[in-house]
Amino acid sequence: MNECDKQGLSEEVMRRVAHMYGVRVAAFGPIEKGYRNASYSFTTEDERWLNFILYKKEPGIVELIRRTNAFGRHAASGLPVRAPADERILRVGSRYGSLYKYLPGETIPWEAYSMKHIKLLGFSLAQFHAAAKDFDRALPDVETVYKEIDKRMRRYFSETGVKQAMTQKLGLTIV
C-alpha cells in the first residue's frame, strides 16, 4: 500500500487495512496523532473496538513493534495494557502498523492531576514493572534507546535547511 502521507490514512485505506486483518469496519472512532505514531480506532461489524497504530518511520521499527507486541501480550494477562489483536505487522507506504484491542480512556491534563491520580499512576507503574520481570525476552536499556533518539534529533536539527525553516517559520534560532 502506498496511500500513507502526512495527512494520515483515509477511511477507504483504513477499510482495506481492516480487511487485510479479516475484519470489517462498522464505524470509525477518533484519529489521534502523536510524535511517534497515528492511532486509528474503529468498531467492527461484530461490535469489537480495535485500534490500528501506524508507527513513525525510524530505524529498527519493525523489531520495536514485535518486541512491544510480545510484551503487550505478556502484560495483558493481568493488566489493562495495549495488546495486539493480530500478530501481523502491515507495511503501509514506507511505514509499518499493527492492529490492537482498543483501550478506552483519555489523557488527563497535567493541571488536573490530583494526589490520587499520582498514587494510582505509581501503583500502575509498579504492576507494570513487576510484569516486566517475568518477561522471557531481553528488553533494551532505556538509556541506550533514548541516547540514539537524541543523536538522531541533534543531527536533524543541525541540518542547514531545518535551521533556516525554524528561523523563517517559527522565529527560532538554534545555536
C-alpha positions, 0 to 999 in steps of 0.5 A: 500500500502506498496511500500513507502521507502526512495527512494520515490514512483515509477511511477507504485505506483504513477499510482495506487495512481492516480487511487485510486483518479479516475484519470489517469496519462498522464505524470509525472512532477518533484519529489521534496523532502523536510524535511517534505514531497515528492511532486509528480506532474503529468498531467492527461489524461484530461490535469489537473496538480495535485500534490500528497504530501506524508507527513513525518511520525510524530505524529498527521499527519493525523489531520495536513493534514485535518486541512491544507486541510480545510484551503487550501480550505478556502484560495483558494477562493481568493488566489493562495494557495495549495488546495486539489483536493480530500478530501481523505487522502491515507495511503501509507506504514506507511505514509499518502498523499493527492492529490492537484491542482498543483501550478506552480512556483519555489523557488527563491534563497535567493541571488536573492531576490530583494526589490520587491520580499520582498514587494510582499512576505509581501503583500502575507503574509498579504492576507494570514493572513487576510484569516486566520481570517475568518477561522471557525476552531481553528488553533494551536499556532505556538509556541506550534507546533514548541516547540514539533518539537524541543523536538522531534529533541533534543531527536533524536539527543541525541540518542547514535547511531545518535551521533556516525553516525554524528561523523563517517559520517559527522565529527560532534560532538554534545555536 
